[in-house]
C-alpha cells in the first residue's frame, strides 16, 4: 500500500541540487533590491560593532586591573563597551524592519506563482497527482523560503563575516591564535556543509517525500468521508493513515538522528576551539607575552565565535531542510505546461457554435495506438448532438478535445472557424459551458457558486439564472438562502440540487457551446423531470453536445452519433437508428425497459 499516495511515475520528482534550488530563490531576492540592500548594509555595520566588542572588553579589563585610581577611564571603557553592544542590536533591529516586508512579499509571491504554475499543468498531470500532496508542497515551499532566506541573510552571511574578522584580528595580535582559530573554524564550516549534503540530505529528502504522502493520504480519506462513514470504515482508514505516518516516523527519526550526530560532532569542535585558544593565551601569559586584558579579549572573542558557529551549524542544517522543502516547487518552476498557448495566441471570439473535427489524430500518452485516427466530423451551429456508445469509445475524449484539455497529434479542431490550438485556452473554455454528471461545487456560498459562470454578475442575474435552472425555490427555503455554504464539493446538497446549481451556472455563463455530460443519470424520476426541463430551456439557441447512456434523455436530439473505438459507426435521428437495426438499435433494445 505504500505506493497508494504517491504521484504516478510520470510525476515523480527529478531531484534538483542545492545550487539549482538556490538559483530559484535568488530570483525572488532580486525583486526588491532596495529592501535587500538596506538589510545587508545595516547588518554589515552591526557586524562591525560586534567585532569591536572583544576589543572594548579587553580594554575595560586592562583598565580595571590597574586599580581604582583609573576610575574615570574605567567608566569610559565601560560606556564604550555598552555603546558597541547596544548599537549592534539597534542596527540589527533596523535591518529587520526592512527584512520583514521583503520576506512577506516574496513568500506571498511564491504561493501565488506556484499556484498559477500548478494550475497551468494539464488535466492528466492533476489526475496523476494527489491534490493533498501538492497543497503540502506549496505550503512547505513558502516556509522553506523563510527558513533559507533568514539563514542566508540574517545568520550565515553575518556569521561568516564576523568569524573571518575575528580570525584576522586575532592573527594580527597573536599569529598562532589566529591560525589555530582559522583552522578550526574552517573545519567546522566545511564539515557542516559537506556532511549535511552527503550524510543528512538523502534521509531528509525521504522524510519530505513521505510528508507529502501524508498530505495525499489525509486528503484522500477526508474528501471521501461520506463513503468512509457509509461503510463504517473509520478504523480501517485510521489504520491506512497510520501505515503512512509510521513510514514517515521512521524516515524522520533517521533524518533527525543524523542531524543530531552532526550537532554532537560540531560541538566537540567548539570544545577544541575553546581549549586551544585559551590554552595558547595561558602559555603566552606565562611567558609575559599577554596581559589580563588579552585573556579577556580572547575569551570574549571565543564566546562571540561560539555563538556564531553554533548559529552556522544550526542554520546550515535548517537551510538544508528549507532547500529540501522548496525543491518540489523549484522543480515545478522549470516544468513547461503540458498544454500551452502558442506564441501570439489570440482570444477566442465566440460565434454561433459551429464545431469541425478536421482529420484529427489523437492518442492518450499510455496508449499503444491512437484513439482517433484522421477523425472527421462537423456539428452545425445550434445543432443538438447526442454521443452514445460503450465506455472508452471516445465520447468524453471528444468533449475534452474541443475544450483543448489535450493537444491532438495531427489535424485540427475548429470552433466558429478558429483553430482551438491557436487561441488562448481560457477564452476558449469560457465559450463552452459544461454541466457534468457529478458537479463539483466550491465550499463557498450558493451565490458565489452560481456566479462562477460569470464574474461580476449582479444579484438579480444570479436569481434569474437560478429561477431558470429550477433552483431558486429550494435555495430560498434554506435558512441562509443564497448565502448558504455548500460544503466541500457541494456535499451539503443533494445530487439534484447540485445539478441545478451547475445548470444555473451554465445559464449565467451564456456560452454558445453547451456540453451535458450524463447530466441526469443519477437522479430520481421527479428530480430528473425538473432538471430535464431546465436543460431543455438551456439548450435553446446553443450548439449542444449530450453524452448519455440513458437513451430516454436524447430522443429529441437533432442527430445521434454512435461511437465505437474512436469512430462514429452510426449517425441519425432516434427513430432512424432504431429502425436500422444496428449498434444503436441493440443499445435501445437493452435499455428500453427504462429508456
C-alpha positions in Angstrom: 0.0 0.0 0.0 3.0 2.3 0.3 2.5 3.5 -3.3 -1.2 4.4 -3.0 -0.5 8.0 -2.0 2.5 8.7 -4.3 2.3 10.5 -7.6 2.3 8.5 -10.8 5.6 7.5 -12.4 5.3 10.4 -14.8 5.0 12.9 -12.0 7.7 11.5 -9.7 10.2 14.2 -8.9 13.6 14.7 -10.6 15.5 16.0 -7.6 17.3 19.3 -8.1 20.6 20.0 -6.4 21.1 22.8 -3.8 22.6 25.1 -6.4 19.5 24.9 -8.6 17.2 25.5 -5.7 19.2 28.5 -4.6 19.1 29.8 -8.1 15.3 29.7 -7.9 15.3 31.6 -4.6 17.7 34.2 -5.9 15.1 35.2 -8.5 12.9 36.3 -5.6 15.8 38.0 -3.7 16.5 40.2 -6.8 12.9 41.6 -7.0 13.3 44.1 -4.2 16.9 45.3 -4.3 16.3 48.4 -2.1 14.9 46.4 0.8 17.6 43.8 0.4 20.4 46.3 0.4 19.1 48.2 3.4 19.0 44.8 5.3 22.5 43.9 4.2 24.1 47.3 4.8 22.6 47.6 8.3 23.6 44.0 9.1 27.2 44.6 8.0 27.5 47.8 10.1 26.1 45.9 13.0 28.8 43.2 12.5 31.4 46.0 12.7 30.1 46.8 16.2 30.1 43.0 17.1 33.8 42.8 16.1 34.6 45.8 18.4 33.1 44.1 21.5 36.1 41.9 22.3 38.4 44.9 21.9 36.3 47.0 24.2 36.0 44.2 26.8 39.8 43.7 26.8 40.3 47.5 27.2 37.9 47.6 30.2 39.7 44.6 31.9 43.2 46.2 31.4 42.0 49.5 33.0 40.2 47.7 35.9 43.3 45.6 36.5 45.3 48.9 37.1 43.2 49.6 40.3 40.6 52.2 41.4 42.9 55.2 40.5 41.7 54.8 36.9 38.0 55.0 37.8 37.1 57.7 35.2 38.9 55.7 32.4 37.1 52.6 33.6 33.7 54.2 33.3 34.6 55.5 29.8 35.7 52.0 28.8 32.5 50.6 30.3 30.5 53.1 28.3 32.4 52.2 25.1 31.6 48.5 25.6 27.9 49.2 26.2 27.7 51.5 23.1 29.3 48.9 20.9 27.0 46.2 22.0 23.9 48.4 22.0 24.4 50.0 18.6 24.9 46.5 17.2 21.5 45.5 18.5 19.8 48.7 17.3 21.2 48.3 13.8 20.1 44.7 13.6 16.6 45.7 14.6 16.6 48.3 11.9 17.7 45.7 9.4 14.8 43.5 10.4 12.3 46.4 9.7 13.4 46.2 6.0 13.6 42.4 6.0 10.0 41.8 7.2 8.2 43.4 4.2 10.9 41.9 1.9 10.3 38.4 3.2 6.5 38.6 3.4 6.1 39.9 -0.2 8.3 37.1 -1.5 6.5 34.4 0.4 3.2 35.7 -0.9 4.5 35.6 -4.5 6.0 32.1 -4.1 2.5 30.8 -3.2 0.7 32.9 -5.9 3.1 31.9 -8.7 3.4 28.3 -7.7 -0.4 28.0 -7.6 -0.5 29.7 -11.0 2.1 27.2 -12.3 0.3 24.2 -11.0 -3.0 25.4 -12.4 -1.3 25.6 -15.8 -0.5 21.9 -15.8 -2.7 19.5 -17.8 -5.7 17.6 -16.7 -3.5 14.5 -17.0 -1.0 15.9 -14.6 -3.6 16.7 -12.0 -5.2 13.2 -12.4 -1.8 11.7 -11.7 -1.0 13.8 -8.7 -2.6 13.8 -5.2 -4.1 17.3 -4.6 -3.3 17.0 -0.9 0.3 16.3 -1.6 0.5 19.3 -3.9 -1.0 21.6 -1.3 1.6 20.3 1.2 4.4 21.0 -1.2 3.2 24.6 -1.9 2.8 25.5 1.8 6.1 23.9 2.7 7.9 25.8 0.0 6.7 29.2 1.4 8.1 28.4 4.9 11.2 26.8 3.3 11.9 30.1 1.6 11.5 31.8 5.0 14.0 29.4 6.6 16.6 29.6 3.9 16.4 33.4 3.4 16.7 34.1 7.1 19.6 31.7 7.4 21.4 33.2 4.4 21.0 36.9 5.0 20.3 37.3 8.7 22.6 34.5 10.1 25.0 32.8 7.7 26.3 35.8 5.9 26.9 37.9 9.0 28.4 34.8 10.8 31.0 34.3 8.0 31.9 38.0 8.1 32.3 38.0 12.0 34.3 34.8 12.1 36.6 36.0 9.3 37.1 39.3 11.0 37.8 37.7 14.4 40.3 35.2 12.9 42.1 38.1 11.1 42.2 40.4 14.2 43.4 37.5 16.4 46.0 36.6 13.9 47.3 40.2 13.7 47.9 40.2 17.5 48.8 36.6 18.1 49.6 34.7 14.8 49.4 31.3 16.5 46.0 32.0 18.0 44.6 33.4 14.7 46.0 30.4 12.7 44.5 27.9 15.2 41.1 29.6 15.2 41.1 29.8 11.4 41.8 26.1 11.0 39.1 25.0 13.5 36.5 27.5 12.1 37.2 26.3 8.5 36.9 22.6 9.6 33.7 23.4 11.4 32.1 25.2 8.4 33.4 22.8 5.7 32.3 19.7 7.6 28.9 21.2 8.3 28.3 21.9 4.6 29.8 18.7 3.3 28.3 16.2 5.8 24.9 17.9 5.7 24.8 17.5 1.9 26.1 13.9 1.8 25.1 12.4 5.1 21.9 14.1 6.2 20.2 15.3 3.0 19.3 11.9 1.5 17.4 10.8 4.6 15.8 14.3 4.9 14.5 14.1 1.3 12.9 10.7 2.0 11.2 12.2 5.1 10.0 15.2 3.0 8.5 12.9 0.3 6.7 11.0 3.0 5.4 14.2 4.5 3.8 14.9 1.0 2.4 11.4 1.0 0.7 12.1 4.4 -1.0 15.1 2.8 -2.2 12.9 -0.1 -3.5 10.2 2.3 -5.3 12.7 4.5 -6.9 14.5 1.6 -8.0 11.2 0.0 -9.7 9.9 3.2 -11.2 13.2 4.3 -12.6 14.1 0.9 -14.3 10.7 0.8 -15.6 10.9 4.3 -19.2 10.1 3.2 -18.0 6.8 1.7 -16.0 6.0 4.8 -19.0 6.5 7.1 -21.3 4.6 4.7 -19.1 1.5 5.2 -18.3 2.1 8.8 -14.7 2.1 7.8 -13.3 4.8 10.2 -10.9 2.3 11.9 -9.8 1.0 8.5 -8.9 4.5 7.3 -7.2 5.3 10.6 -5.1 2.1 10.0 -4.2 3.2 6.5 -3.2 6.7 7.7 -1.2 5.0 10.5 0.8 3.0 8.0 1.8 6.1 6.1 2.7 8.1 9.3 4.7 5.1 10.5 6.8 5.2 7.4 7.2 8.9 7.9 8.1 8.5 11.6 10.9 6.0 10.7 12.3 8.2 8.0 12.1 11.4 10.1 13.8 9.6 13.0 16.7 8.6 10.8 16.9 12.2 9.4 16.8 13.8 12.8 19.3 11.4 14.3 21.7 12.2 11.5 21.3 15.9 12.2 21.8 15.3 15.9 25.0 13.3 15.2 26.3 16.3 13.2 25.4 18.6 16.1 27.4 16.5 18.5 30.5 16.4 16.2 30.4 20.1 15.8 30.0 20.9 19.5 33.1 18.8 20.1 34.9 21.0 17.6 33.8 24.0 19.7 35.4 22.4 22.8 38.6 22.1 20.8 38.4 25.7 19.7 37.9 27.0 23.3 40.6 24.8 24.8 43.1 25.6 22.1 42.6 29.4 22.1 42.6 29.9 25.8 45.4 27.4 26.3 47.7 29.3 23.8 46.9 32.6 25.7 47.8 31.0 29.1 51.1 29.9 27.6 51.8 33.4 26.3 50.7 34.9 29.7 53.1 32.5 31.5 55.9 33.9 29.3 54.9 37.5 30.0 53.6 38.0 26.4 49.9 38.5 27.3 48.1 40.6 29.9 44.8 40.0 31.7 43.0 42.1 29.2 44.4 40.0 26.4 42.9 36.8 28.0 39.6 38.7 28.4 39.8 39.7 24.7 40.3 36.1 23.6 37.6 34.7 26.0 35.2 37.3 24.7 36.2 36.6 21.1 35.7 32.9 21.7 32.3 33.5 23.2 31.3 35.6 20.2 32.8 32.9 17.9 30.9 30.2 19.7 27.6 32.0 19.3 28.1 32.4 15.6 29.5 29.0 15.0 26.5 27.4 16.7 24.3 29.6 14.6 26.2 28.4 11.5 25.8 24.8 12.4 22.1 25.2 13.2 21.4 27.3 10.2 23.3 25.1 7.7 21.1 22.2 8.9 18.0 24.4 8.8 19.0 25.7 5.4 19.3 22.2 4.0 15.8 21.3 5.4 14.5 24.5 3.9 16.1 23.8 0.5 14.5 20.3 0.5 11.1 21.8 1.3 11.4 24.2 -1.6 12.8 21.7 -4.1 9.4 20.4 -5.4 8.2 23.9 -6.2 11.5 25.0 -7.7 11.2 21.9 -10.0 7.7 22.9 -10.9 9.0 26.3 -12.0 11.2 24.6 -14.5 8.4 22.5 -16.0 6.5 23.6 -19.1 2.7 23.1 -19.0 1.8 20.1 -21.0 -0.8 22.1 -23.0 0.5 25.6 -23.8 -0.9 28.6 -25.6 1.1 29.1 -28.8 3.1 32.3 -29.2 0.8 35.1 -30.3 -2.4 33.2 -29.4 -5.4 35.4 -29.7 -8.6 35.4 -27.6 -11.4 33.1 -28.9 -14.3 35.1 -30.5 -17.5 33.2 -29.8 -19.9 32.9 -32.7 -22.8 30.6 -33.3 -21.0 27.4 -32.2 -20.0 25.5 -35.3 -17.6 22.6 -34.5 -15.4 20.9 -37.0 -13.0 18.0 -36.4 -10.7 18.0 -39.5 -8.7 14.7 -39.9 -7.9 14.6 -36.1 -5.4 12.0 -34.8 -5.2 11.7 -31.0 -3.8 9.1 -28.6 -3.5 9.1 -24.8 0.1 9.1 -23.5 -0.1 5.4 -22.3 -1.9 4.1 -25.4 -0.2 1.9 -28.0 -2.3 3.3 -30.8 -4.4 6.4 -31.5 -8.0 6.5 -30.2 -8.9 8.9 -33.0 -7.2 8.3 -36.4 -7.9 11.0 -39.0 -11.3 11.6 -37.4 -13.6 14.0 -39.2 -17.0 15.4 -38.0 -19.0 18.6 -38.4 -21.6 19.9 -36.0 -23.8 22.7 -37.3 -24.4 25.9 -35.2 -27.3 25.4 -32.8 -27.5 21.7 -33.5 -28.3 19.2 -30.7 -26.0 16.2 -31.0 -26.0 13.2 -28.7 -23.0 11.0 -28.2 -23.6 7.3 -27.3 -21.5 4.2 -27.2 -19.7 1.9 -24.8 -17.2 3.2 -22.2 -13.9 4.0 -23.8 -15.3 4.5 -27.2 -14.2 8.2 -27.4 -17.3 10.2 -26.2 -15.7 12.0 -23.3 -12.5 12.5 -25.3 -14.5 14.3 -27.9 -15.5 16.9 -25.3 -12.0 17.2 -23.8 -10.5 17.9 -27.2 -12.9 20.7 -28.0 -12.0 22.2 -24.6 -8.4 21.7 -25.5 -7.6 19.8 -22.3 -5.3 17.7 -24.6 -3.4 18.6 -27.8 -4.0 16.5 -30.9 -1.2 14.7 -32.8 -2.4 15.7 -36.2 -5.3 17.5 -37.8 -7.2 20.4 -36.3 -10.3 21.3 -34.4 -12.2 24.4 -35.5 -14.9 26.2 -33.5 -16.5 29.0 -35.4 -13.7 28.8 -37.9 -10.9 29.2 -35.2 -8.3 26.5 -34.6 -8.6 25.8 -30.9 -4.8 25.3 -30.8 -4.2 28.9 -31.8 -6.5 30.7 -29.3 -5.9 31.2 -25.6 -7.2 28.3 -23.5 -9.0 30.5 -21.0 -11.0 32.3 -23.6 -11.9 29.1 -25.4 -13.1 27.3 -22.3 -15.2 30.3 -21.3 -17.1 29.8 -24.6 -18.0 26.2 -23.6 -20.4 25.6 -20.7 -20.2 22.1 -19.2 -22.8 20.5 -16.9 -21.1 17.3 -15.7 -22.7 14.2 -14.3 -21.5 15.0 -10.7 -20.9 18.7 -10.5 -18.1 19.7 -8.1 -19.0 22.9 -6.2 -16.7 25.1 -4.2 -17.1 25.3 -0.5 -18.5 28.8 -0.9 -22.0 30.3 -0.9 -24.6 29.2 -3.4 -24.5 32.7 -4.9 -20.7 32.5 -5.4 -21.0 29.1 -7.0 -23.7 30.2 -9.5 -21.8 33.5 -10.2 -18.6 31.4 -11.1 -20.1 31.2 -14.6 -19.8 35.0 -15.0 -17.7 37.0 -12.6 -19.3 40.3 -11.7 -22.8 39.1 -12.2 -25.4 41.1 -10.3 -27.6 39.6 -7.6 -30.6 39.8 -9.9 -28.6 38.0 -12.7 -27.9 35.2 -10.2 -31.5 35.0 -9.0 -32.7 34.8 -12.6 -30.3 32.1 -13.6 -31.4 30.1 -10.5 -35.0 30.5 -11.5 -34.4 29.3 -15.0 -32.5 26.3 -13.6 -35.4 25.4 -11.2 -33.0 26.1 -8.3 -34.5 29.3 -6.8 -37.2 27.5 -4.9 -35.0 25.1 -2.9 -32.4 27.8 -2.4 -34.9 30.2 -0.8 -36.1 27.5 1.6 -32.6 27.2 3.1 -32.1 29.3 6.3 -29.4 31.5 4.7 -30.7 31.3 1.2 -28.2 32.3 -1.4 -25.6 32.9 1.4 -25.6 29.2 2.3 -22.2 27.5 2.3 -22.5 24.2 0.3 -19.6 22.3 1.9 -16.6 20.8 0.2 -17.5 19.8 -3.4 -21.1 20.7 -2.5 -21.5 17.8 -0.1 -24.4 19.6 1.8 -26.6 19.5 -1.2 -28.4 16.5 -2.9 -27.4 15.3 -6.3 -30.3 17.0 -8.0 -29.7 20.3 -6.1 -26.0 20.3 -7.2 -27.1 19.6 -10.8 -29.5 22.6 -10.8 -26.8 24.8 -9.4 -24.5 23.7 -12.2 -27.2 24.4 -14.7 -27.8 27.9 -13.2 -24.0 28.5 -13.6 -24.3 27.5 -17.3 -27.3 29.8 -17.8 -25.2 32.7 -16.4 -22.1 31.8 -18.5 -24.3 32.1 -21.6 -21.8 30.2 -23.7 -22.6 29.4 -27.4 -21.5 25.7 -26.9 -23.1 23.6 -24.2 -21.9 20.1 -23.0 -24.3 18.0 -20.9 -22.3 15.0 -19.7 -24.6 12.4 -18.2 -26.4 15.2 -16.5 -29.4 13.2 -15.3 -28.0 9.7 -15.0 -28.0 9.6 -11.2 -31.3 11.4 -10.4 -34.7 10.2 -9.3 -37.6 10.5 -11.7 -39.1 13.6 -10.1 -35.8 15.4 -9.9 -34.9 14.3 -13.4 -38.0 15.9 -14.8 -37.1 19.2 -13.2 -33.5 19.1 -14.4 -34.6 18.0 -17.8 -37.0 20.9 -18.1 -34.2 23.3 -17.1 -31.8 21.7 -19.6 -34.4 22.0 -22.4 -34.6 25.7 -21.8 -30.8 26.0 -21.5 -30.2 24.3 -24.9 -32.3 26.8 -26.8 -30.1 28.7 -29.3 -26.9 26.8 -28.4 -24.9 24.1 -30.0 -25.4 21.3 -27.6 -23.4 18.1 -27.1 -25.1 15.5 -24.9 -23.3 12.5 -23.6 -25.8 9.9 -22.3 -26.2 6.2 -21.6 -29.9 6.7 -20.8 -31.4 6.9 -24.3 -34.6 8.4 -23.0 -32.8 11.7 -22.5 -31.6 12.0 -26.1 -34.7 11.1 -28.3 -35.2 14.8 -29.1 -31.7 15.3 -30.4 -31.2 16.5 -34.0 -28.6 13.9 -34.5 -27.3 10.9 -32.5 -23.6 9.8 -33.1 -22.8 6.2 -32.1 -19.2 5.9 -31.1 -17.2 2.7 -31.1 -13.4 2.5 -30.7 -12.8 6.2 -31.6 -15.0 6.1 -34.7 -18.6 7.2 -35.4 -20.2 3.9 -36.6 -23.7 5.3 -37.0 -25.5 8.6 -37.0 -29.0 9.8 -37.5 -32.2 10.6 -35.6 -33.6 8.3 -32.9 -36.3 6.7 -35.0 -34.0 6.1 -38.0 -31.3 4.4 -35.9 -33.8 2.2 -34.1 -35.3 1.1 -37.5 -31.8 0.4 -39.0 -31.2 -2.5 -36.6 -27.5 -1.5 -35.9 -25.5 -0.6 -32.9 -28.0 1.9 -31.6 -30.9 -0.4 -32.0 -29.1 -3.0 -29.9 -28.4 -0.4 -27.2 -32.1 0.6 -27.3 -33.3 -2.9 -27.0 -31.1 -3.4 -23.9 -32.3 -0.2 -22.3 -35.9 0.0 -23.5 -37.2 -1.1 -20.1 -36.1 2.2 -18.7 -35.4 4.3 -21.8 
